[in-house]
Amino acid sequence: MSGRTQVAVVTGGSAGIGRAICQDLLAQGHEVVSLARRACDIAHPKLHSVEVGLTDREATAQALAELAGSFDLTTVIHNAGVIRASLVADVKLDDLDALVELHLGCAIQLLQAGLPAMRAHGFGRVVLLSSRAALGLPTRTSYSATKAGMLGMARTWALELAPEGITVNVVAPGPIRTDMFYDVVEAGSERERALAAAIPVRRLGESADVARAVRFFVDPANSFVTGQVLYVCGGSSVGSLAI
């Protein structure tokens, strides 16, 4: 077994939900690597920041190879995401390709990079960040399709890897108050207020709500939970929602 440092890799760790996940993991004592287009601004001795465009397959592969050469990647959290909203009549296949690369292709690259260390330790935690939109939402053809694809991948990986001590689960947030959310809904608008009122718990989610769910799946003690999807959505996954 390798004596190298075990780390949790978090994609999109420089902002929003990803940054909150990094903060939460650091508070739990984890060594954390943020993979994102921009450097993570958290000042912590156990935080390592790698700048990479995750839709660039070759650049991502190189970054992961370098990380795997320095650390044991035993926890993988794929949070990075892009919406690219469009009604179906206006969907661009280039947008679909980009989201397939980011949401699905990058997830495969991450897991493949971490598998050798996970197998060596007989332990691994994989968490994919999907979305409540995987259940369907107007203007989300490419986003919903690729976020729903994460569910099938996670269930498949969970079955394949469970005998090796590796769990694979999904957290599906929404609606969460992040910059990406406010790219679609104007802050302080009537639309934002109406959306919050339509959620059963009568509020929008916060990044910390999602980070706490990720913490549960990452916990080494939770080895009997795999192949599951946890909606962190204020109850909107069991009702209707219009953004």
Residue, then its C-alpha position, 0 to 999 in steps of 0.5 A: m500500500s502506498g504511503r503517500t498522502q491521500v487527497a480529495v479532488v474537487t472539480g470546480g472548487s474555485a466558486g459556489i458549491g465546489r468552493a463550499i465543498c472544499q471548505d467543508l472537507l478541509a474543516q474535516g481534516h482532508e487534504v484537498v485539491s481543487l481542479a478548476r479554471r481559476a485558482c481557489d482562493i481558500a488559504h489553507p495548508k492542506l488546499h492545493s489548487v490546479e488551474v485547468g479547463l475541464t472541457d479540454r480532454e488532453a489538458t485534464a488528462q495531463a493535470l490528473a496524471e501529474l496529481a496521481g504522480s504526487f498523491d493518492l486520489t482516493t476521494v473524487i468529487h465531480n462538481a464542475g458544471v455548465i448549464r447552456a440553457s436553450l429551448v429545444a428548437d435552438v439547441k446547439l450540438d456543440d453545446l451538447d458535446a461540451l456538456v458531455e465532455l465536462h459532465l460525463g467524460c471528465a467524470i470518467q477521467l477522474l475515476q480512472a485517475g483515482l482507481p489505482a490508489m483506491r484499489a491499493h488502499g481498498f478504499g475509495r469515495v466517488v461523488l458526482l454532482s448531478s442536478r434536480a434538473a435531471l428530472g426535467l426542466p424547460t430550456r435544459t435539454s443538454y444540461s438535463a441529459t448529461k446530468a441524468g447520464m451521471l445517475g446511470m454512470a454512478r449506479t454502474w460504477a457502484l456495482e462494479l466497484a463495491p467489492e473493492g471498498i469503493t462507493v459511488n453516489v450522487v448528490a443532485p442539488g437545486p435550486i442553489r444560490t450560486d453565480m451559475f443560478y444568478d446567470v439564469v435568474e436575476a438576483g432580487s427579482e420577482r422571479e427569484r422570490a416566486l421560485a423560492a415560494a414555490i419550493p416546499v421549504r420556502r427558500l432557495g438552497e445554499s452551497a453549504d447545504v450541498a457540501r453537508a450532503v457530500r460530506f455524508f457520502v465521503d465519510p469512511a464510516n458510510s461504507f454501506v451506502t452506494g449507488q444512491v442519489l440524494y436530492v438536495c432541493g428543498g423538496s422540489s424533486v417531489g413536486s413541480l418547479a418552474i424557473 
